[in-house]
Amino acid sequence: MNADTLTPLSWTARRRLIGAWFRDRGQFARKMLPRTCPVCGFHGSFISVGKPSRWDARCLNCGCRERHRLTWLWMTEGGGNRLEGKRILHFAPEKVWMKQMRGNKLYETADLLQKGVTHKVDITRIPLPDASYDVVMAHHVLEHIDDDQTAMRELFRLLKPGGTGVFSVPVNTSRQETYENPAITDPDLRVAHFSAPDHKRYYGLDFANKLAAVGFTVTTFRMPPDQEVQYGLLRDEWIYIAAKPAG
């Protein structure tokens, strides 16, 4: 490593590095390419996360994962900040986002089970007024919800006209249609069918159509292949930018 180009490791980064060594030593058995974190500016090796282990996924410095970095790149595209001055409601907020938004009085959080959120609510029955927010965010939430279409309608309802939803879900890019089967309730079977014990479905490429069915106008955001490598992003992941029509 070249000390002139790589970010010095803080104690937190060193602790994460040691933890990664004990969780999955295999990731250190090959050359680890330096990546750049757009969230915190760290430049150096990323570490694995998840079970099974996903290499080069987590920033050593701030702890963000691929979808967090991709959302940050969308937010700051063109050098500005799309979320500045916006009232935001974030479902199942990740620690990295809560840290970045600390002190922002326009940023609110929501979840049914997570501690420390602004609103402890069921995403399918949200006791908040219509058209209250400029932005709603939900990363890897909807695959956990029994009635995802009702949840989507609630997210749409909460947005002001012209507002924006920022969503991501696990997508099987080889399938057009979402695969779900409510009869599958055993956790081990859910892992086999939907990739996690608490997932209710595996979305296909029709996820955008599902958002459109409740009223959203949907586009996707991803980075060019070389920048996916630079920022340590997944090759088969994008975020859905869902706009509520202005009128």
BADO-431799 format. One record per residue (C-alpha): residue number from 1; x, y, z; residue in one letter. Coordinates in nm, 4 decimals. Layout:
// residues N
+-----+----------+----------+----------+---------+
: num :        X :        Y :        Z : residuo :
+-----+----------+----------+----------+---------+
: NUM :        X :        Y :        Z :       A :
...
+-----+----------+----------+----------+---------+
END
This chain:
// residues 247
+-----+----------+----------+----------+---------+
: num :        X :        Y :        Z : residuo :
+-----+----------+----------+----------+---------+
:   1 :   0.0000 :   0.0000 :   0.0000 :       M :
:   2 :   0.1131 :   0.3541 :  -0.0759 :       N :
:   3 :   0.0775 :   0.5680 :   0.2352 :       A :
:   4 :   0.0528 :   0.8792 :   0.0161 :       D :
:   5 :  -0.2684 :   0.7642 :  -0.1477 :       T :
:   6 :  -0.4435 :   0.5430 :   0.1084 :       L :
:   7 :  -0.6335 :   0.6835 :   0.4049 :       T :
:   8 :  -0.4677 :   0.6159 :   0.7431 :       P :
:   9 :  -0.6736 :   0.3732 :   0.9520 :       L :
:  10 :  -0.8546 :   0.5027 :   1.2586 :       S :
:  11 :  -0.9055 :   0.2851 :   1.5648 :       W :
:  12 :  -1.2623 :   0.2099 :   1.4486 :       T :
:  13 :  -1.1329 :   0.1046 :   1.1064 :       A :
:  14 :  -0.8687 :  -0.1175 :   1.2655 :       R :
:  15 :  -1.1298 :  -0.2804 :   1.4855 :       R :
:  16 :  -1.3493 :  -0.3491 :   1.1807 :       R :
:  17 :  -1.0497 :  -0.4915 :   0.9955 :       L :
:  18 :  -0.9698 :  -0.7296 :   1.2810 :       I :
:  19 :  -1.3334 :  -0.8386 :   1.2980 :       G :
:  20 :  -1.3342 :  -0.9060 :   0.9243 :       A :
:  21 :  -1.0228 :  -1.1221 :   0.9619 :       W :
:  22 :  -1.1914 :  -1.3438 :   1.2177 :       F :
:  23 :  -1.5198 :  -1.3642 :   1.0233 :       R :
:  24 :  -1.3722 :  -1.4490 :   0.6839 :       D :
:  25 :  -0.9968 :  -1.4807 :   0.6359 :       R :
:  26 :  -1.0430 :  -1.5856 :   0.2753 :       G :
:  27 :  -1.0924 :  -1.2257 :   0.1661 :       Q :
:  28 :  -0.7326 :  -1.1491 :   0.2653 :       F :
:  29 :  -0.5893 :  -1.4360 :   0.0615 :       A :
:  30 :  -0.5866 :  -1.2279 :  -0.2567 :       R :
:  31 :  -0.4911 :  -0.8764 :  -0.3564 :       K :
:  32 :  -0.7470 :  -0.6346 :  -0.2131 :       M :
:  33 :  -0.7909 :  -0.3390 :  -0.4453 :       L :
:  34 :  -0.8306 :   0.0059 :  -0.2908 :       P :
:  35 :  -1.1785 :   0.1544 :  -0.3263 :       R :
:  36 :  -1.3103 :   0.5036 :  -0.2631 :       T :
:  37 :  -1.6025 :   0.5756 :  -0.0321 :       C :
:  38 :  -1.8066 :   0.8710 :  -0.1593 :       P :
:  39 :  -1.9806 :   0.9018 :   0.1779 :       V :
:  40 :  -1.6776 :   0.9682 :   0.3996 :       C :
:  41 :  -1.3897 :   1.0044 :   0.1511 :       G :
:  42 :  -1.2000 :   0.6979 :   0.2733 :       F :
:  43 :  -0.9632 :   0.5438 :   0.0160 :       H :
:  44 :  -0.8392 :   0.1931 :   0.0813 :       G :
:  45 :  -0.9530 :  -0.1677 :   0.1031 :       S :
:  46 :  -1.3145 :  -0.2471 :   0.1844 :       F :
:  47 :  -1.4094 :  -0.5542 :   0.3882 :       I :
:  48 :  -1.6699 :  -0.8278 :   0.3742 :       S :
:  49 :  -2.0174 :  -0.8206 :   0.5212 :       V :
:  50 :  -2.3112 :  -1.0578 :   0.5433 :       G :
:  51 :  -2.3723 :  -1.4310 :   0.5600 :       K :
:  52 :  -2.2599 :  -1.5722 :   0.3251 :       P :
:  53 :  -1.9741 :  -1.3281 :   0.3131 :       S :
:  54 :  -1.9788 :  -1.0583 :   0.0448 :       R :
:  55 :  -1.6286 :  -0.9259 :  -0.0182 :       W :
:  56 :  -1.5305 :  -0.5621 :  -0.0762 :       D :
:  57 :  -1.8678 :  -0.4460 :   0.0574 :       A :
:  58 :  -1.8115 :  -0.2356 :   0.3691 :       R :
:  59 :  -1.6153 :   0.0856 :   0.4054 :       C :
:  60 :  -1.3631 :   0.0454 :   0.6837 :       L :
:  61 :  -1.4036 :   0.4039 :   0.7955 :       N :
:  62 :  -1.7772 :   0.4811 :   0.8051 :       C :
:  63 :  -1.9186 :   0.1294 :   0.7732 :       G :
:  64 :  -2.1411 :   0.1996 :   0.4725 :       C :
:  65 :  -2.2374 :  -0.0736 :   0.2282 :       R :
:  66 :  -2.2920 :  -0.0758 :  -0.1463 :       E :
:  67 :  -2.6495 :   0.0557 :  -0.1503 :       R :
:  68 :  -2.5577 :   0.3395 :   0.0855 :       H :
:  69 :  -2.2752 :   0.4514 :  -0.1417 :       R :
:  70 :  -2.4941 :   0.4252 :  -0.4497 :       L :
:  71 :  -2.7651 :   0.6362 :  -0.2866 :       T :
:  72 :  -2.5037 :   0.8903 :  -0.1815 :       W :
:  73 :  -2.3771 :   0.9121 :  -0.5401 :       L :
:  74 :  -2.7320 :   0.9755 :  -0.6612 :       W :
:  75 :  -2.7843 :   1.2362 :  -0.3906 :       M :
:  76 :  -2.4660 :   1.4257 :  -0.4811 :       T :
:  77 :  -2.4742 :   1.3753 :  -0.8579 :       E :
:  78 :  -2.3627 :   1.6927 :  -1.0307 :       G :
:  79 :  -2.1999 :   1.8324 :  -0.7189 :       G :
:  80 :  -2.5111 :   1.9353 :  -0.5278 :       G :
:  81 :  -2.7268 :   1.7668 :  -0.2647 :       N :
:  82 :  -3.0695 :   1.6515 :  -0.3776 :       R :
:  83 :  -3.1845 :   1.6084 :  -0.0163 :       L :
:  84 :  -3.0870 :   1.9523 :   0.1082 :       E :
:  85 :  -3.3849 :   2.1394 :   0.2496 :       G :
:  86 :  -3.6139 :   1.8390 :   0.1981 :       K :
:  87 :  -3.8350 :   1.6857 :   0.4627 :       R :
:  88 :  -3.7364 :   1.3184 :   0.4658 :       I :
:  89 :  -3.8952 :   1.0063 :   0.6123 :       L :
:  90 :  -3.6565 :   0.7104 :   0.6189 :       H :
:  91 :  -3.7886 :   0.3607 :   0.6917 :       F :
:  92 :  -3.5581 :   0.1097 :   0.8648 :       A :
:  93 :  -3.2784 :   0.3682 :   0.8751 :       P :
:  94 :  -2.9230 :   0.2381 :   0.8611 :       E :
:  95 :  -2.6704 :   0.3656 :   1.1138 :       K :
:  96 :  -2.4550 :   0.5242 :   0.8459 :       V :
:  97 :  -2.7466 :   0.7405 :   0.7268 :       W :
:  98 :  -2.8549 :   0.8332 :   1.0770 :       M :
:  99 :  -2.5004 :   0.9466 :   1.1481 :       K :
: 100 :  -2.4808 :   1.1533 :   0.8298 :       Q :
: 101 :  -2.8193 :   1.3136 :   0.8993 :       M :
: 102 :  -2.7550 :   1.3849 :   1.2673 :       R :
: 103 :  -2.8756 :   1.7329 :   1.3550 :       G :
: 104 :  -3.0953 :   1.7621 :   1.0447 :       N :
: 105 :  -3.4376 :   1.8576 :   1.1829 :       K :
: 106 :  -3.6011 :   1.7715 :   0.8509 :       L :
: 107 :  -3.4876 :   1.4075 :   0.8708 :       Y :
: 108 :  -3.7277 :   1.1637 :   1.0406 :       E :
: 109 :  -3.7052 :   0.7873 :   1.0786 :       T :
: 110 :  -3.9643 :   0.5115 :   1.1014 :       A :
: 111 :  -3.9807 :   0.1407 :   1.1757 :       D :
: 112 :  -4.2065 :  -0.1040 :   1.3561 :       L :
: 113 :  -3.9357 :  -0.2726 :   1.5643 :       L :
: 114 :  -3.6168 :  -0.0658 :   1.5453 :       Q :
: 115 :  -3.5308 :   0.1342 :   1.8562 :       K :
: 116 :  -3.4611 :   0.5055 :   1.8510 :       G :
: 117 :  -3.6726 :   0.5958 :   1.5474 :       V :
: 118 :  -3.8915 :   0.9047 :   1.5223 :       T :
: 119 :  -4.2060 :   0.7086 :   1.4382 :       H :
: 120 :  -4.2676 :   0.3504 :   1.5511 :       K :
: 121 :  -4.5158 :   0.2479 :   1.2833 :       V :
: 122 :  -4.6270 :  -0.0329 :   1.0554 :       D :
: 123 :  -4.5342 :   0.0624 :   0.6988 :       I :
: 124 :  -4.8724 :  -0.0644 :   0.5750 :       T :
: 125 :  -5.0678 :   0.1554 :   0.8226 :       R :
: 126 :  -4.8827 :   0.4815 :   0.8791 :       I :
: 127 :  -5.0660 :   0.7288 :   1.1068 :       P :
: 128 :  -4.9159 :   1.0357 :   0.9403 :       L :
: 129 :  -5.0909 :   1.2961 :   0.7202 :       P :
: 130 :  -5.1084 :   1.2792 :   0.3415 :       D :
: 131 :  -4.8472 :   1.4709 :   0.1424 :       A :
: 132 :  -4.6227 :   1.5315 :   0.4439 :       S :
: 133 :  -4.2775 :   1.4609 :   0.3000 :       Y :
: 134 :  -4.0577 :   1.5621 :   0.0103 :       D :
: 135 :  -3.8625 :   1.2344 :   0.0184 :       V :
: 136 :  -3.9318 :   0.8841 :   0.1488 :       V :
: 137 :  -3.6521 :   0.6281 :   0.1635 :       M :
: 138 :  -3.6700 :   0.2511 :   0.2125 :       A :
: 139 :  -3.3711 :   0.0294 :   0.1376 :       H :
: 140 :  -3.4251 :  -0.3472 :   0.1518 :       H :
: 141 :  -3.7524 :  -0.3112 :   0.3391 :       V :
: 142 :  -4.0325 :  -0.4133 :   0.1038 :       L :
: 143 :  -3.9140 :  -0.7727 :   0.0615 :       E :
: 144 :  -3.9890 :  -0.8187 :   0.4342 :       H :
: 145 :  -4.3499 :  -0.6952 :   0.4140 :       I :
: 146 :  -4.6448 :  -0.9318 :   0.3705 :       D :
: 147 :  -4.8521 :  -0.6798 :   0.1739 :       D :
: 148 :  -4.5909 :  -0.4844 :  -0.0196 :       D :
: 149 :  -4.8462 :  -0.3182 :  -0.2495 :       Q :
: 150 :  -5.0234 :  -0.1605 :   0.0480 :       T :
: 151 :  -4.6868 :  -0.0412 :   0.1768 :       A :
: 152 :  -4.6106 :   0.1154 :  -0.1625 :       M :
: 153 :  -4.9468 :   0.2936 :  -0.1605 :       R :
: 154 :  -4.8716 :   0.4321 :   0.1848 :       E :
: 155 :  -4.5312 :   0.5587 :   0.0729 :       L :
: 156 :  -4.6955 :   0.7241 :  -0.2263 :       F :
: 157 :  -4.9630 :   0.8824 :  -0.0036 :       R :
: 158 :  -4.7053 :   1.0345 :   0.2314 :       L :
: 159 :  -4.5219 :   1.2162 :  -0.0470 :       L :
: 160 :  -4.6035 :   1.5686 :  -0.1506 :       K :
: 161 :  -4.6858 :   1.6135 :  -0.5207 :       P :
: 162 :  -4.3506 :   1.6249 :  -0.6978 :       G :
: 163 :  -4.1867 :   1.4322 :  -0.4129 :       G :
: 164 :  -3.9404 :   1.1472 :  -0.4532 :       T :
: 165 :  -3.9202 :   0.7913 :  -0.3262 :       G :
: 166 :  -3.5752 :   0.6312 :  -0.3036 :       V :
: 167 :  -3.5995 :   0.2522 :  -0.2894 :       F :
: 168 :  -3.3889 :  -0.0583 :  -0.3293 :       S :
: 169 :  -3.4752 :  -0.4268 :  -0.2966 :       V :
: 170 :  -3.2985 :  -0.7532 :  -0.3794 :       P :
: 171 :  -3.3708 :  -0.8211 :  -0.7479 :       V :
: 172 :  -3.3210 :  -1.1421 :  -0.9409 :       N :
: 173 :  -3.2095 :  -0.9827 :  -1.2664 :       T :
: 174 :  -3.2568 :  -1.3085 :  -1.4559 :       S :
: 175 :  -3.6323 :  -1.3092 :  -1.3866 :       R :
: 176 :  -3.8945 :  -1.0731 :  -1.5220 :       Q :
: 177 :  -4.1577 :  -1.1550 :  -1.2617 :       E :
: 178 :  -4.1353 :  -1.1404 :  -0.8832 :       T :
: 179 :  -4.1369 :  -1.4804 :  -0.7154 :       Y :
: 180 :  -4.3419 :  -1.5139 :  -0.3990 :       E :
: 181 :  -4.5332 :  -1.7848 :  -0.2194 :       N :
: 182 :  -4.7104 :  -1.6949 :   0.1071 :       P :
: 183 :  -4.7301 :  -2.0637 :   0.1982 :       A :
: 184 :  -4.3540 :  -2.0710 :   0.2500 :       I :
: 185 :  -4.3104 :  -1.9725 :   0.6149 :       T :
: 186 :  -4.0305 :  -2.1978 :   0.7375 :       D :
: 187 :  -3.7136 :  -1.9843 :   0.7783 :       P :
: 188 :  -3.4869 :  -2.2409 :   0.6159 :       D :
: 189 :  -3.7175 :  -2.2719 :   0.3181 :       L :
: 190 :  -3.7333 :  -1.8946 :   0.2878 :       R :
: 191 :  -3.3550 :  -1.8847 :   0.2657 :       V :
: 192 :  -3.3679 :  -2.1393 :  -0.0150 :       A :
: 193 :  -3.6492 :  -1.9631 :  -0.2016 :       H :
: 194 :  -3.6011 :  -1.5931 :  -0.1197 :       F :
: 195 :  -3.2384 :  -1.5712 :   0.0066 :       S :
: 196 :  -3.3108 :  -1.4809 :   0.3721 :       A :
: 197 :  -3.5227 :  -1.6251 :   0.6558 :       P :
: 198 :  -3.7344 :  -1.3102 :   0.6871 :       D :
: 199 :  -3.7815 :  -1.2374 :   0.3164 :       H :
: 200 :  -4.1318 :  -1.2833 :   0.1771 :       K :
: 201 :  -4.0421 :  -1.2682 :  -0.1950 :       R :
: 202 :  -3.7612 :  -1.2314 :  -0.4474 :       Y :
: 203 :  -3.8322 :  -0.9396 :  -0.6772 :       Y :
: 204 :  -3.7877 :  -0.9614 :  -1.0506 :       G :
: 205 :  -3.7441 :  -0.6860 :  -1.3047 :       L :
: 206 :  -4.1134 :  -0.6040 :  -1.2597 :       D :
: 207 :  -4.0456 :  -0.4164 :  -0.9342 :       F :
: 208 :  -4.0615 :  -0.0863 :  -1.1234 :       A :
: 209 :  -4.4016 :  -0.1895 :  -1.2595 :       N :
: 210 :  -4.5250 :  -0.2526 :  -0.9057 :       K :
: 211 :  -4.4233 :   0.0996 :  -0.8056 :       L :
: 212 :  -4.5855 :   0.2412 :  -1.1184 :       A :
: 213 :  -4.9098 :   0.0577 :  -1.0371 :       A :
: 214 :  -4.9593 :   0.2733 :  -0.7247 :       V :
: 215 :  -4.8894 :   0.5962 :  -0.9128 :       G :
: 216 :  -4.5140 :   0.6470 :  -0.9197 :       F :
: 217 :  -4.3136 :   0.7464 :  -1.2256 :       T :
: 218 :  -4.0038 :   0.5302 :  -1.1989 :       V :
: 219 :  -3.6450 :   0.5650 :  -1.3162 :       T :
: 220 :  -3.3346 :   0.3797 :  -1.2051 :       T :
: 221 :  -2.9923 :   0.5032 :  -1.1029 :       F :
: 222 :  -2.6622 :   0.3203 :  -1.1298 :       R :
: 223 :  -2.3013 :   0.4045 :  -1.2057 :       M :
: 224 :  -2.0872 :   0.3111 :  -1.5093 :       P :
: 225 :  -1.8965 :  -0.0202 :  -1.4746 :       P :
: 226 :  -1.5580 :   0.1389 :  -1.4019 :       D :
: 227 :  -1.7094 :   0.3480 :  -1.1222 :       Q :
: 228 :  -1.8832 :   0.0420 :  -0.9779 :       E :
: 229 :  -1.5312 :  -0.0901 :  -0.9210 :       V :
: 230 :  -1.3988 :   0.2444 :  -0.7975 :       Q :
: 231 :  -1.6697 :   0.2837 :  -0.5339 :       Y :
: 232 :  -1.7114 :  -0.0823 :  -0.4446 :       G :
: 233 :  -2.0653 :  -0.1159 :  -0.5800 :       L :
: 234 :  -2.2523 :  -0.4286 :  -0.6813 :       L :
: 235 :  -2.2577 :  -0.5038 :  -1.0544 :       R :
: 236 :  -2.6241 :  -0.6040 :  -1.0506 :       D :
: 237 :  -2.7709 :  -0.3400 :  -0.8186 :       E :
: 238 :  -2.9419 :  -0.0099 :  -0.8852 :       W :
: 239 :  -3.1733 :   0.2156 :  -0.6880 :       I :
: 240 :  -3.5249 :   0.3053 :  -0.7935 :       Y :
: 241 :  -3.6092 :   0.6741 :  -0.8043 :       I :
: 242 :  -3.9886 :   0.6941 :  -0.7833 :       A :
: 243 :  -4.1459 :   1.0348 :  -0.8439 :       A :
: 244 :  -4.4957 :   1.1326 :  -0.7375 :       K :
: 245 :  -4.6476 :   1.3390 :  -1.0195 :       P :
: 246 :  -4.6612 :   1.7113 :  -0.9425 :       A :
: 247 :  -5.0241 :   1.7534 :  -1.0373 :       G :
+-----+----------+----------+----------+---------+
END
